[in-house]
Amino acid sequence: MLTVTLKKLAAQVILVGGSYLFAGCSTAEIVNADVQKITVEPWTEAVLSVTDLDVTARFFKEIGGYIEKHRDVMDPSEIKAWGLPSKASAEVMVLGPRGRQQGSVRLVTFSNAGNRQPMRPGSRAWDTGCYFSMMIRMKDMQSIYDDAVAMGWWTETPITRLTFGESSLNVVIFRGPDGIQLQGYERLKPPLPPTIPDFDRLTRPFNMMQIVTDRDATYNFFTAVLGFDTFYKGKPYTAKIPTPTPLGIPINLTTTAAYQAGIVYPIEGEFGRMEMIEMMGLDGADYSARCTAPNLGILAVRFRVDSAKVAADKIQARGWKISEPLMKVTIKGLGDVMLFSVKAPDGAIIQFYSPA
């Protein structure tokens, strides 16, 4: 285990992507109050494109205690909504903690849909495009780490302990089949706030991280186009001394390779967040063109809205393109819905739906 100790500073401190940022930070800031929100609900589910439902599901079921909420074949209308040929098919499995609908994980395996490529092959934190990781709060991370490795998952980083004052956390990025990355957070002290329901090992996912070309461009998309509120928007950060980070930045570059981050949400709370990080001192590959079905990885995030048509009209009126048009879709486990898709500046898919 790597240990990083940070002295308690008078400046404001916040954990972003597993690293602490200092000075000039603004948290829980509400911006663009005049922009009507597209949605006021946390995201309902994340869609993960995988080669084998049962293989990927083992982590969530056996380690996380998630239950299988739904399993079926994908309806042809949803195949069409993904922009795939009519000959394509898919199997679907929906997982999540018992009694929780928001924050579900929908695993999808596509067949006869063309060549499936990894969205982020050999992905590193300085490669841009699509979704980098899905974040989950955890308990007893060392045992989770051991169980994950025994199951065939791997980690992008060792467990890194971050402490300051009375606060202490363990952070790690797990990497599973098809390049799926789950970023785990374990707060050792003080206790988690009461707004987070009690759990055994894993909560439902609470945040989706993107590595982006331009933090401000992505931030403006979420706040000015979607009307999301700001949880955090920080200045460029470098470490004062060479410091291990869960993002896997080479230790000797942590004092010179700056990065800046932002976190937004449709409504204030512990779940439904969207995070963006711009690596300013490291150049990587751009995978934004790969963020599409049937490619493998974290494919999309879905938000429920009151009216998908009204939401689509607002987004287009604000100058943003709809990537997949509004249509009536049967989504197994959600029912008959009106659905459309947009893409964030670096290709990450966001879908909005309402009951049909």
LUMPABA-345231 format. One record per residue: x negated, y, z negated of N, C-alpha, C, CB in turn; residue in three letters. Coordinates in steps of 0.02 Angstrom, whole numbers, plus 50000, padded with zeros to 5 digits. Atoms other than C-alpha are relative to their C-alpha. Glycine has a CB too. Layout:
N
XYZXYZXYZXYZala;...
# end
This chain:
356
499584994050000500005000050000499565006250000500485000049939met;500354993750000499395017450041500345004749952499975003150070leu;499724995350047499645030949910499775007050016499824998149928thr;500164992949988499745049649941500305003949943500285002450069val;499744996050055499915061349792499975007350020499594998749936thr;499954992949984500505079049823500155003949937500555001350054leu;499894996050059500365091949685500655003950006499415004649987lys;499384996150001501955100849634499835007250017500354999549930lys;500134993249977501985117449725500615004349987499825000150074leu;499444995450010503025132849700500425000550063499745007049981ala;499644999749937503495132249883500524994550004499524999450059ala;499475005049992505025122649938499714993950034500595002950040gln;500265006249973504715104349980500574995850025499594996149946val;499485004449973505705092550090499674994350037500485003850047ile;500255005849965505435075150159500304999950070500164993549962leu;499775000349931505545074750349499584994750035499955006950035val;500355005249964505115059150448499474996649958499685002850062gly;500475003350043504205052350297499435004349977499744994150034gly;500544995650021503085067550270500295006149965499575002150060ser;499764994150035503245082350154499755006350035499765000049927tyr;500154993649969503305099650231500075005549949500445001250062leu;500024994750050502945115450133500075006950033499364999649959phe;500044992849984503205134150143500415001950061499275001950011ala;499624997249945504385144050251500564995550023499565001550056gly;499485004749980505665129950254500685002749981499884993249967cys;499314998050015507525133050260500424993850000500275005250051ser;499595006150005508655118950198500725001849988499744995449945thr;499284999250007510535116950199500235006750027500194999449926ala;499834993749969510605132250310500564998950050499385003250035glu;499455000449952512205135050408499895005250054500695000949965ile;500124995449945511935142650579500554999450051499314998750033val;499515000149946513005146750730500714999049973499834994650050asn;499355000850032514525148650618500565001950049500055004349937ala;499494997949952515435156550767500124994850054499815006550031asp;499925005349951515225140650872500454994649970499324997150022val;499545005150026516705129050847499694993150007500675000450038gln;500305006650000516145111550801500374995350047499994997249929lys;499715005249958516415097450924500324994649956499484997050047ile;499745004950047516675085750776499835002049929499724992950015thr;500134998650070516765086950587499924993449961500565004449969val;500105006550031516405068550552499304997550013500524994950026glu;500645003349987514765059050530500084995050057499744996549937pro;499935004849945514355047350673500274993349974499324998950034trp;499665006250018515395031450672499534994050005500604999050045thr;500425005849989514125019350742499425001650046500404994250028glu;500564999849954512455017250826500034993750044499325000449962ala;499985005549952512355006150982499294998050017500405002050064val;500665002649988510814995250999500034994850055499694997049936leu;500035004749944510424986251163499454994949986499895003650068ser;500475005250020509584969551124500054994050047500124997849927val;499995006049958509164953051208500394994349968499304997850015thr;499665005450036509924941851073500345002949938499504994349981asp;499634997150055511304947350954499804996849933500754999150011leu;500125003550063510954934150822499305001149973500134992650009asp;500694998950022509084936850817499935006849967499514999450060val;500044993350030509234955550786500435000649939500205005350051thr;499534999450056510714953350669499734997149936500654996550017ala;500265003150060509694942850548499755005149949499444995150017arg;500264994950047508834958150474500575003149961499605005450038phe;499444996550031510474966850439500404995349954500455003050052phe;499595004750039511384951350376499614997149941500244994350044lys;500375003750052510044941850279499635004649952499524995350032glu;500374995350043509044956650213500475005449973499425003250038ile;499584994450020510344970350209500674998249971500105004350057gly;499345001950026511884960350161500575002750041500075002349930gly;499464997749956512864967650308500454994250018499725003550063tyr;499535005149977514404958250363500145001050074500665000249959ile;499814999749929514924954150540500735002250004499894993050035glu;499324997249998516444965150568500384998250063499975007549994lys;499665001449936516794960850748499504996850047500305006550031his;500425003149947516124949750887500454998150058499624993749973arg;499575001149942516804948651063499595001350063500645004649998asp;500304997849937516414951251246500215007250013500214995350060val;499854993049985516364969151309500555000450053499375003750023met;499474998949953517924975151398499725003150065500555004649970asp;500244997149937517674979251584500025007650002500414997350057pro;499964992650000518204997251551499385003049966500645002349965ser;500604997450032516724999451434499394998850043499904996749931glu;500545001149951515554991651563499985005950048500114993250038ile;499964994349954516155005251681499775006449967500705000850026lys;500194993950036515915018651548499245000649992500345000249932ala;500734999850003514075013751536499695001250069499744993449972trp;500264998749933513915016851723499714993850032499495005349998gly;500285006349975513574998351759500464997050054499904995049943leu;499585003149947514184987951908500534995449970499574996150049pro;499435003950025515814978451890499814992749987500575000350049ser;500225007050011514884961651898499654999249932499544997850056lys;500355000450065513994965951734500474997749945499695006849982ala;499625002150059514554958751569499575001249938500224992550004ser;500384998950061514044960251388500354996749942499915007549986ala;499755002450064514254952551216499875005349948499684993249980glu;500034994650050514534963651064500074997049930500555005250013val;499925001750070514284961650877499955006549960499454994949977met;499994994050042514734975350751499844997949928500695003750004val;500235001550067513844975050582500055006149955499294997350001leu;500014994550047513934985550426500134997749929500505005350020gly;499845001750069514094985850237500754999049992499765005549951pro;499295001550011515744979050174500375006449977500084994449947arg;499584994450020517104992250160499805006750028500005000549927gly;500234993749970516185005450264500084999750075499275001549980arg;499924999849928516705010150439499465004450031500705002450020gln;500514995549973515565025050470499314997149989500065007049969gln;500685002550006513755020750501499934992650018499765001049932gly;500065006949978514095003850581499454999350052500674997550029ser;500515001649950512794995450692500324995450052499364996749968val;499705004049946513444989050860499444997350044500505004350043arg;500505003349958512294976450943500344997950066499694993949964leu;499745001649934512544974051130499464996550041500255006450038val;500465003149953511724961951251500334999750068499794992849975thr;499724999649933512024965351435499744994350044499825006850032phe;500185005249951512014952251574500225002350069500334993249982ser;499834998449930512034953951764500085007550011500654996550021asn;499954992649996511754972651743499385003150030500135002949930ala;500624997349972510094974351831499414998749953500075007550014gly;500615001150039508324974251764500025003849934499395002050041asn;500024996850066508214977751577499285001549981500334995449946arg;500664997850019506694987751527500015002849929499735005350050gln;500024996650065506134993551355500085007650011499344998549963pro;499934992749995506695011551330499365003649982500575002549955met;500624996950024505105015751235499464994649993500135003749931arg;500495005450004503795002651281499365002149963499824997550070pro;500594998350039502345002351158500075006749965499395000250045gly;499834993350025503195017251078499565002249942500715000249979ser;500354996950055502195028850967500355006649984499255001250017arg;499644994050023502735044250871499875006050045499795001749929ala;500134994449955501985055551005500284998750070499245001350004trp;499635001249937502985047551147500695003049994500034992450016asp;499354996750003504555057451188500534996050038499955007150028thr;499445003049964506275051951245500384994849960499764997050062gly;499545004850031507775041751184499985000749924499814992850020cys;500014999950074507925037350998499384996349975500654996849972tyr;500605002950028506365033850897500164994949946499555005549971phe;499855004550055507135026050742500695001549970499465000449945ser;499394999250039508695023450638499804999349927500544994650020met;500234999650069508485027950454500514997049952499855007249982met;499585003550050509145017650308499675000649932500114992550019ile;500274999950069508935019950120499974992849975500455004449953arg;500135006850022508245004450035499824999749927499444996950042met;500235001450068507904996649866499534994050003500604998549952lys;500505005450004506424985349820499694998950069500324993549974asp;500265000249931505534989449983499464994650010499715006750018met;500525005149991504074977649952500304993250016499564999549937gln;499685006449985505244962649949500325000250069500534998349946ser;499724999349933506124969250105499444999350052500365006750008ile;500585000349956504424971350187499784992750009499415004149971tyr;500215006949998503934953450144500504995750039499904997249930asp;499485003949966505594946350204500015001650075500695001449968asp;499984998049930505534956250366499424996950039499975007750006ala;500585002949966503784950450410500094992450008499365001549960val;499875007349996504264932350371500524998450053500224997349933ala;499475000949951505764934550486499755001350071500585004749984met;500264998649934504664940050631500015007350019500374996250051gly;500044992849989504894958850616499295002249983500535003949957trp;500664997250013503354969850607500095007049973499564999950064trp;499954993150023502944987050542499525004450039499855000549924thr;500424995049967502265002350631499505003049951500425005550032glu;500414997050052501505008050467500014995649938500235007249984thr;499935003250066501085001050296500505003949958499314999749964pro;499594996350047502215005650152499595005849973500274995449942ile;500364994150023501695023350107500375003149942499915005150057thr;499694996950058502035030449936499865007550001499754996849934arg;500044992750001502375049049929500275002549933500385003250059leu;499784997650065502465057849761499865007549993499664996249943thr;500134993150020502645075549697500425001349938500165005250058phe;499634998850061503125081049524500314993649974500545005350011gly;499645005950025504455068849463500294995750055500555002249954glu;499715003749944504935062949637499494995350031500285004850053ser;500445004949970504215047249713500404995650048499654995649945ser;499665004049950504675037649871499524995150033500325004650053leu;500355004449954504125022849975500335000950069500034992549977asn;499754999149932504285024850164499644995250047499915007450024val;500315004549951503975012550307500444999850062499904992949970val;499635001149938504475009950489499954992650018499725004550058ile;499975006949978505024992150528500134999850075500554996149961phe;499895000849928504934986450708500204992850014499365001850040arg;499735006649988505984971850766500014998250073500684999549972gly;499945002149930506454962950927500235005850044500504994250006pro;499814995049950506624973751082499785007049981500754999950011asp;500254993450019505674987950998500455004049955499875003950061gly;499554996550046507094992350879499605002149938500614995549980ile;500364997550058506365003350742500495002549947499525005750020gln;499614998050058507165005250570499535003349951500374994049968leu;500434996350047506415018350455500314999649931499905007450023gln;499745001150067506635013650273499755005149951499824993249977gly;500164995350054506675025750126500224996949934500345006950012tyr;499835002250067506605020049946499805005449950499644993249984glu;500154995050052506745033249811499884996349935500585005249993arg;500175003350063505855027049656500245004149941499254999049996leu;499744995550051506295042149550500025007050028499564999849935lys;499435001550044507335051849511500534995950037500315006649974pro;499485004149967508925041749547500315003750059500544998149949pro;499644997249943509875044349709500625003749975500194994550050leu;499414996450021511315056749701500624995650001500125006150045pro;499405004250005513035049749656500414999950064500435002449944pro;499644999949936513665054349831499804994150044499885006550036thr;500205005949963512725039049896500294993949964499224999550005ile;499695005850033513775023449860499474995049977500494996650046pro;500475004950026512915010049756499904994450052500264997049934asp;500165005249951512054996449859499474995449970499755003150066phe;500485004850025510974981049834499315001150030500244992950016asp;500664999249969509564982749962500005005450054499784993450031arg;499964995149945510134993350112500665003749996499924996550068leu;499394996249988511375007450131500184999350074499925007649981thr;499884999349929512235010350296499505005250027500755002150015arg;500464995149972511125020350416500255007149987499914998950075pro;499804993150016511105038950376499715005250047499805001549930phe;500344995049959509995047350507499744996750063499435003549961asn;500295002349938509445045450688499445004850020500534999350056met;500574995749984507725051850737499824999650074499394998049958met;500264999549932507155057850907499325003449998500505004050046gln;500634996449988505395062650961500125003950064499384995150006ile;499784995649946505655077551075499425004250028500565004549976val;500504995749968504685088351196500005007049970500145000550075thr;499934993250026505355104651123500524999849944500225005050057asp;499545000250057506095104750948500555005250005499635000949935arg;499514994649998506955121450973500544998850053499665006650013asp;499515001449947507795115951136500504994849976499654997650063ala;499545005250026508515100351053500425002749943499614993949977thr;499644996950055508985110050897500565004550027499525004149955tyr;499504995549971509895122951004500574996150033499685004750052asn;499475004249972510835109051094500494997949946499704993850034phe;499565002450054511505102250930500385005749967499604996349949phe;499684994650036511895119050852500435004550045499485004249964thr;499644995349956512425130050999500504996650046499515003950041ala;499545003649956513245116751108500504995849961499614995650050val;499565004450040513925104350980500265003349937499624993749982leu;499764996450059514125116850838499804996949934500745000550003gly;500215003250061513195106250710499685005049952499504994350015phe;500324996050052512575113650546499274997849990500394999649933asp;500715001350010510745114350494499874997749929499595006250015thr;500255002350065510065103850352499295002349989500044992349996phe;500714998150007508255108150389499735002350068499584994249972tyr;500384997949941507225117850515499355003149975500405005250045lys;500634997950029505375119750475499515002750050499704994349964gly;500554997449959503825128250539499514994450016499635005849963lys;500505005149985502395118550620499594998249938499535002350056pro;500335002450061501515107950489499394995950016500494995949958tyr;500575004450001499795100450467499824998749927499395003050040thr;500215001650068499095091850312499395004149981499854992549993ala;500584996350024497835100950204499374995650000500135002749929lys;500545004949998496765085250192500234994150041499784997949928ile;499785005949962496755069450299500474995649958499394995850023pro;499475003050040498355060750244500364994650040500505005449977thr;499595005149966499185044150292500725002350004499944993249964pro;499294998349993500945046950359500374994050029500095006250045thr;499605005649971502335034450398500115000750075500664999649965pro;499934999249928502415041850574499414996950037500065007350018leu;500565003349968500735033650608499525004550036500264995150047gly;500494995449971499775049250657499304997949977500155007549979ile;500675001750022497905044950657499785004649943499505000650059pro;500144996450061497275050150486499545006050012499694995449948ile;500474994549989495845060850552500315005850039499394997550037asn;499674994649962497095070950657500565003449961500274997250065leu;499444997150037498365074750521499875007249978500154995749939thr;500154993150019497455091050479500005004750059499335000449964thr;500044995749941497445097350659500594999150048499364998550038thr;499445001349955498905089350753500665002049965500024992550022ala;499404997550033500405099750701500634996750029500055007750008ala;499345001949975502215094550714500525004149963500124992449990tyr;499454996450031503865102950679500644996150009500075007150030gln;499415004350003505535095450635500635004049987499914994749945ala;499354997250015507375099150622500494994449986500265004550057gly;499475004850015508865089950548500665003650000499874996549931ile;499334997049996510685093750585500524994749983500135002950071val;499445004550012512375086350542500655003650016500004997449926tyr;499374996849985514185089450592500355002649938500454995350037pro;499714997950064514685091050410499514998349945500704996549988ile;500485000950053513665092750252500114993449964500045005849950glu;499955006350035513285076150169499384995850008500604996150025gly;500585004450000512085061650148499964995550061500004995849937glu;499975004549943512605052550308500175003950063500514994449988phe;499824997049936512815056450493499525005250024500665002949995gly;500504995049980511205066350516499664998250066499485000949945arg;500395000849938510235068850677499355004049991500415002450064met;500654996950012508375072650668499595000450064499614996249946glu;500434999249942507145079150797499315002349978500315005250050met;500694998250017505245080150785499615001250064499664994549957ile;500454998349945504065088650907499284999249977500145007250027glu;500715000850014502265082650903499625005150041499764992750016met;500304994349965501265098150947499264999050015500095006249959met;500725000849989499495091550941499814993450032499655000649936gly;500135006549970499675074451024500434999250063500144994349950leu;499645001149937500165070251203500124992650010499615003050060asp;499825007049987501095054151242500394999350064500404997249942gly;499595001349941502205046451374500695003049990500054992450013ala;499324997550001503905053451419500464994550026500085006650044asp;499555005549983505245039951418500725002250008499954994649948tyr;499324997549998506765051151437500424997150057499995007650005ser;499635002949944507235043351604500234992949987499575000250063ala;499835006950015507385026251523500594999349952499404996549970arg;499465000350050508785030851401500664998550034500045006749960cys;499395001849965510145021451491500114992549996499965002350074thr;499845007149998511055004751491499794997150067500764998749987ala;500025005050054510574990651507499334999749963500154993250028pro;500675000250030508834995451444500034998749925499635006550014asn;500025002650068508294989051274499745005249951499574993849997leu;500184995350053508194999351115500625003049970499535005550028gly;499444996450029509285011451019500335004050056499785004749941ile;499694997549938510525015951156500405006449990500444994850029leu;499544994350007511785028451086500245000749929500604999250048ala;499644998650063512665036350938500695002450018499615005449957val;499314998449984514555038050935500325004249944500414993750011arg;499634995750045515565051950853500744999950018499725007350002phe;499284999449989517445052350832500205007350000500394996149945arg;499744993249995518355068350882500764999850002499725003750062val;499274999749998520155074150874500264998950071500255006749974asp;499805000749930520275075451064499374999950042500475005850021ser;500595000649958518935069151181500035004950059499924992850026ala;499934995349944519635079851323499825007149978500714999850028lys;500164993350025519555095751219499255000549987500405001649936val;500724999950014517785091151163499605000550064499804993749961ala;500374999849936517205087951341500065006850033500264994550048ala;499914993349971517955104351401499575005249965500755002049997asp;500404995250038517085114051262499264999350017500104999149925lys;500715001149985515395106151297499835002650069499834992649995ile;500144997549933515515109951482500065007650004500484996950050gln;499934992750001516115127751447499385003349970500625002049961ala;500614997450031514535130051344499384998650043499904997149931arg;500545000749952513485125551496499644993349999499525005249989gly;500355006550004513055107351457500354994950045499974997549927trp;499745005049953513275092951580500254993849964499464998150050lys;499755006450023514335077651545499654994650041500784999650007ile;500395005149963513265062451589500434994250024499454997449956ser;499515005049979514695049751595500695002949988499914993249963glu;499384996250005516435056651629500504997249951500335000550067pro;499465002050044517955055951517500424994550033500445006049982leu;499595005449974518895039651539500314996149942499594995350046met;499695004350050520045027851447499614993549996500744998750017lys;500435005850010519025013751372500274995849942499265002249987val;499865004450056519404998551266499344997849970500424993850024thr;500615001850036518004996751138500194995249945499645006349972ile;499815005150048518164980651042499775002149929499694993250020lys;500144997850068518264985150858500215007149987499284999349986gly;499764993150007518765003350891500685000950032499505004850032leu;499354999549968520265000451003499975003850066500495003449955gly;499964996149938520865010351154499845007249985500714999350032asp;500234993250014519975027051160499895003750065499354999949959val;500254995749946519595041651274499275001549982500435006750008met;500724999850015517695042151288499625003750055499724992949993leu;500484997149952516325052551370499325000349968500245007250023phe;500694999950023514445053951356499655006450020499624994050026ser;500464994649983513165067851351499304997549982500175006749963val;500685001750017511275067151342499665006249969499614997650063lys;500414994950030510165077251226499425001750048499734997849929ala;500524997949952508705086451310499494994650017499655005849973pro;500495005249985507565071151298500334993350013499514999349944asp;499675006049974508855058651359500414996049952499504995850028gly;499625004050049509605051951197500755000850014499835002349928ala;499284999949984511435047151229500415001149938500204993450034ile;499504998850052512825054051120500684999250032499915007149968ile;499335001149974514595048051147500525002749951500124992650012gln;499444997450039516205056151087500634996450022500075007850008phe;499395003749984517855047051075500575002249955499884992449993tyr;499404998950040519635049351015500504994650017500315007250013ser;499495005049983521125037451004500365001850064500504999349942pro;499684998749935521915035651175500755001449988499904993950049ala;
# end
